[in-house]
Amino acid sequence: MSRDYITCHILDTVTGLPAPKVRVELSRLQNGEEIPIATGHTDNDGRISNWESARVTSVIPGAHKIKFETGPYLSSKTKGEVFFPVVEVVFVVSDPPQAHYHIPLLLSNYSYSTYRGS
């Protein structure tokens, strides 16, 4: 199965390992509202290449949001102490859309960063 149009990946920068089983939501932002597109959980490699609830085979240009529900994962690594229970990344799909959008999240107990992946 080929990968979806929008994919993501979480790497735990404390352990240097992928973050599996993290729930992730993908939505489109339009007129101040979130329009759900798909949901899924990261696999054992910390990736979502194909969303569980719906295939993302095309996208509409404009703002999109990926919401990483990091609380349960971080809680399991930090004895319950969680500073970032949710990480939301807003990004813009160009017009016309490019071939693929990959949003990696580098995560630790007290920081995170993201970038446009390939």
N, C-alpha and C positions, 0 to 999 in steps of 0.2 A: 504494500500500500504506500503510495506517495505521501509526502508530508503535506500538511495543510498550509494555507496561504500565510497564516500568522502562527508562529511557534514561540516557545519560551523554554528557559532552562534556569535552574537554580543551583548555584554552587555555594556550599558552606565554606567560607574563607577561613574559619577557625580550624576545621578538620581537613580542609582541602578535598572534601568529598562531595558528591552530589547530594541534594536534599530530596529524598523520595517521599511520595504520598502527601504532598502539599496540595491542597485544593486551590484551584485557580479559576477565575471568572474573566471572560472576555466580553467587552461591551463596546458599543459605538455611542459617542456623545453627540446629541443633536438638540439644539434649542434648549440647552440646560438640562436635558433629561438623558438618562442612561437607557440604551436599548440593548437588552441582553442578546448576545450572539451565541456563546458556547461556554461550557464549563468542563473541567477535567481535573485530574490529579497527576502530579509529576510521577514518572516511572522510576525504576530503580537507578537510572542514570540521571535523575533530576530533570527530565525533559518532558515536554508535551509536544510531540510531533503531529499527533492527531487528537483532536478534542473528543471527549467521550459523548457529549450530548448532541453534537452536530458537526458535520464536516464543514470546514471553512475553506471553500474552494474559490471564493471570490470575495472582494471587499468593496465597500463604498468609500471614496475619498473623504477625508476629514479626520476629526479627532476620534481616537479610540482609547480605551482604558483596559489594562490588565490589572486585576486585583489578586494579589498573592496572599492567601490566608496563612501567614507564617507562624501564628501563635502556637498551635499544637506542636509543630515541628520544633520550634525554639524551646518550648516548655520541656520537651523530652530531652533536650541537650543541656539545659541550664537549671535543672532542679526546680522548675516552675517559675523562675524569674524571666519575664518577657518584657522587653522594652518596645519592640515593634511587632504587635500582634497582627497587623495588616500592612502590606506595602502596596500602594497604588501607583502605577506608572501610566501616565498619559502620553500618547505619541500621535503623530499625524501621518496618515496614509496620503501619499502624494496623488496629484491628479495629472496624468493618469497614474494609477497604482503601479508600483514596481513589482517585480516577479515574486518577491518573498520578503516577509518582515519577521525578524527573529529578535526577541527581547530577552537577553540574559539578565539575571539578577545575581549579583554577588552579595552574599548575606552573612552577617555575623551578629553576635548578641546585641551590639550597640551601634552598628552601622550597616549601611547597604549602599550599593551603587549599581548603576545599570548603563547600558550603552546599546547602540544599534549593532546587532550581530549580523552574521551572514548565514 
